[in-house]
């Protein structure tokens, strides 16, 4: 099931699925898996998974609403409905000092489509064997973050720049390809250019594209 707006419940189901399949509690790594899954989903299915707002930050792309849910940000939670807030409170235990999150009571995945699961499984199978710093390095090689590299280099960790999903269709630069080459024989997101162009056209024309560059 896909909707074209952000859903707290779907974000929780998504992170719970990643945590379960990757056997991972480090929330920075989980957020990187989500970013890689979203990149796959947009390129292959012309649609995001959780319809979050992505920001470029020092450690790479971040799904901002999902991050606020994971860390149980007080201000963010205050803007949620009482039902959403209660769901977050009973589902998440977070230890910020060690970047750990524990998600419980989220057993269903009825909001995840087959395409969503395919993208999430791709992220887990392709990236879960990498450590924290390597995931950050890999996330820095794609154009949607690379365009902000100079602005974010050497800055405070909380500085951020808005990203747009249309940039997820772009392929890495030669420099990015070279950096990826130390970990992969080919770009893990490489696909037929005709199919990629078609997906981009569908995305740009779709009403399910609230976070495009327009």
C-alpha positions in Angstrom: 0.0 0.0 0.0 1.5 3.4 -1.0 0.1 6.8 -0.1 1.6 10.1 -1.2 2.1 11.6 2.2 4.3 10.9 5.2 2.8 8.4 7.7 4.3 7.9 11.2 2.9 4.4 11.2 4.5 3.5 7.9 7.8 5.0 8.9 7.8 2.9 12.1 6.9 -0.2 10.0 9.8 0.6 7.6 12.4 1.1 10.3 11.2 -2.0 12.2 11.5 -4.1 9.0 15.1 -2.8 8.4 16.0 -3.4 12.0 14.6 -7.0 11.9 16.1 -7.9 8.6 19.5 -6.3 9.2 19.7 -7.3 12.9 20.8 -3.7 13.5 20.1 -1.2 16.3 22.4 1.6 15.4 20.0 4.3 14.1 22.5 6.1 11.9 23.0 2.8 10.0 19.3 2.2 9.8 18.7 5.7 8.4 21.4 5.0 5.8 19.7 1.8 4.8 16.4 3.8 4.5 18.2 6.3 2.2 19.6 3.6 0.0 16.2 1.9 -0.2 14.5 5.2 -1.1 17.1 5.7 -3.9 16.3 2.3 -5.3 12.6 2.8 -5.0 12.6 6.1 -6.7 14.8 4.9 -9.6 13.0 1.6 -10.2 9.4 2.4 -9.2 9.2 6.3 -9.5 8.0 6.5 -6.0 9.4 7.0 -2.5 8.6 4.5 0.3 7.8 6.8 3.2 7.5 10.1 1.4 9.8 11.7 3.9 11.7 15.0 3.5 15.4 14.4 3.0 18.1 16.7 4.1 21.8 16.7 3.3 23.8 16.7 6.6 27.4 16.2 7.6 27.0 12.4 7.8 25.0 12.1 4.6 21.3 12.2 3.5 18.8 12.0 6.4 15.0 11.3 6.3 14.2 14.1 8.7 10.8 13.1 10.0 11.8 9.5 10.5 14.9 10.7 12.3 12.8 12.9 14.6 10.6 9.9 15.3 13.6 7.7 16.1 15.2 10.1 18.5 11.8 11.0 20.0 12.3 14.7 19.4 10.1 16.6 21.9 9.1 19.4 19.6 8.4 17.1 16.7 6.3 14.8 18.8 4.3 17.8 20.2 3.0 18.4 16.6 1.7 14.8 16.1 -1.8 13.7 16.9 -2.3 12.1 20.3 -2.6 8.7 18.6 0.6 9.1 16.6 2.4 10.3 19.7 1.2 7.3 21.7 2.3 5.0 19.0 5.8 6.4 19.0 6.1 6.4 22.8 5.1 2.8 23.1 7.1 1.6 20.1 10.5 3.3 20.5 13.3 3.2 23.1 16.2 5.3 22.2 19.7 5.7 23.6 21.1 8.8 21.9 24.6 8.7 23.5 25.3 5.4 21.7 23.1 5.9 18.6 20.9 2.9 19.5 17.1 2.5 18.9 14.9 -0.4 19.9 11.6 -0.8 18.2 8.9 -3.0 19.7 5.2 -3.6 19.2 5.5 -3.1 15.4 4.8 -6.5 14.1 2.6 -5.7 11.1 4.0 -4.6 7.7 0.6 -4.1 6.0 1.6 -0.5 4.9 4.6 -1.8 3.0 3.9 -2.8 -0.7 5.8 -5.5 -2.5 7.9 -2.8 -4.2 8.7 -1.3 -0.8 9.9 -4.6 0.6 12.0 -5.2 -2.6 13.7 -1.9 -2.1 14.3 -2.4 1.6 15.6 -5.9 1.0 18.0 -4.5 -1.6 19.3 -2.0 0.9 19.9 -4.7 3.6 21.5 -7.2 1.2 23.7 -4.6 -0.4 24.8 -2.4 2.5 24.2 -4.1 5.8 27.7 -5.7 5.9 29.4 -2.2 5.9 30.3 -0.4 9.1 29.1 3.0 10.2 31.9 5.1 8.7 31.8 3.2 5.4 28.1 3.7 5.0 28.6 7.5 5.5 31.4 7.4 2.9 29.2 5.6 0.4 26.3 7.9 1.0 28.6 10.8 0.2 29.2 9.6 -3.4 25.8 10.3 -4.9 24.8 13.5 -6.6 21.9 14.4 -4.3 24.4 14.8 -1.4 27.5 15.7 -3.4 26.0 19.0 -4.6 26.1 20.2 -1.0 29.6 18.8 -0.1 31.4 22.1 -0.1 28.7 23.8 2.1 28.7 20.9 4.6 32.4 20.2 4.7 33.9 21.2 8.1 30.7 22.6 9.4 28.6 21.9 12.4 27.0 18.5 12.4 23.5 20.0 12.6 23.8 22.1 9.5 21.5 20.8 6.7 20.3 21.5 3.2 17.1 20.5 1.6 17.3 17.7 -0.9 14.9 16.9 -3.7 13.9 13.4 -5.0 14.6 14.3 -8.6 18.3 14.3 -7.9 18.1 10.7 -6.9 17.8 9.9 -10.6 21.2 11.3 -11.3 24.2 8.9 -11.6 27.5 9.5 -9.7 30.3 11.6 -11.2 33.5 9.9 -12.3 34.9 10.7 -8.9 31.9 9.1 -7.2 32.2 6.0 -9.4 35.9 5.7 -8.5 35.0 5.9 -4.8 32.3 3.3 -5.1 34.7 1.1 -7.0 36.6 0.2 -3.8 33.4 -1.5 -2.5 31.5 -2.5 -5.6 32.4 -3.8 -9.1 29.6 -1.5 -10.5 27.4 1.2 -9.1 24.8 -0.8 -7.1 22.1 1.6 -8.5 23.1 1.2 -12.1 20.2 0.6 -14.5 19.3 0.8 -18.1 19.2 4.5 -19.1 16.0 4.2 -21.0 14.2 2.7 -18.0 15.7 5.3 -15.7 14.5 8.1 -18.0 11.1 6.6 -18.1 10.9 6.3 -14.3 12.0 10.0 -14.0 9.3 11.1 -16.4 6.7 9.1 -14.5 7.9 10.6 -11.2 7.9 14.2 -12.5 4.3 13.8 -13.9 2.9 12.0 -11.0 0.7 13.6 -8.3 2.6 11.2 -5.9 5.7 13.5 -6.1 5.3 16.1 -3.4 9.0 16.5 -2.8 10.3 17.1 -6.4 12.4 20.1 -7.3 9.7 22.3 -8.6 
